[in-house]
């Protein structure tokens, strides 16, 4: 898997949020977060998708938040 896959999935997730598809955005962001291909400078973008999913009451938000805490939060200082 290419090292750019995780960040590209976050870009897609943010585009899906903008296209009013927050459920799909949360799913794609979950794939990105769990890919092992993110670096700390990408974490804020995942957090943006989480905030949008929470605000829109997306069902997948809890899974995404759990993955973020597991894979990102220790490094992001959240």
Residue, then its C-alpha position, 0 to 999 in steps of 0.5 A: x500500500x502506498x504511503x499516500x493512501x491514508x492522506x488521500x482517503x482523508x482528502x476524500x472524506x473531507x470532500x464527502x463532508x462538503x458534498x453532504x455525505x457524512x456517513x460515507x465520509x466517516x467510513x472513508x476516514x475510518x479506513x484512513x485512520x486505521x491504515x497505519x499510513x497517517x502522520x501526526x500532521x494529518x490528524x487534524x483532518x481526521x478530527x475535522x471529519x469527526x466533528x462534522x460526523x458528530x454535528x450531523x449525528x452520523x451513526x459511524x461516529x463512535x467507531x471513528x472516534x475510537x479509532x482516532x483515540x487508538x491510532x492518533x490521539x496519543x500523538x496529537x495530544x488530544 
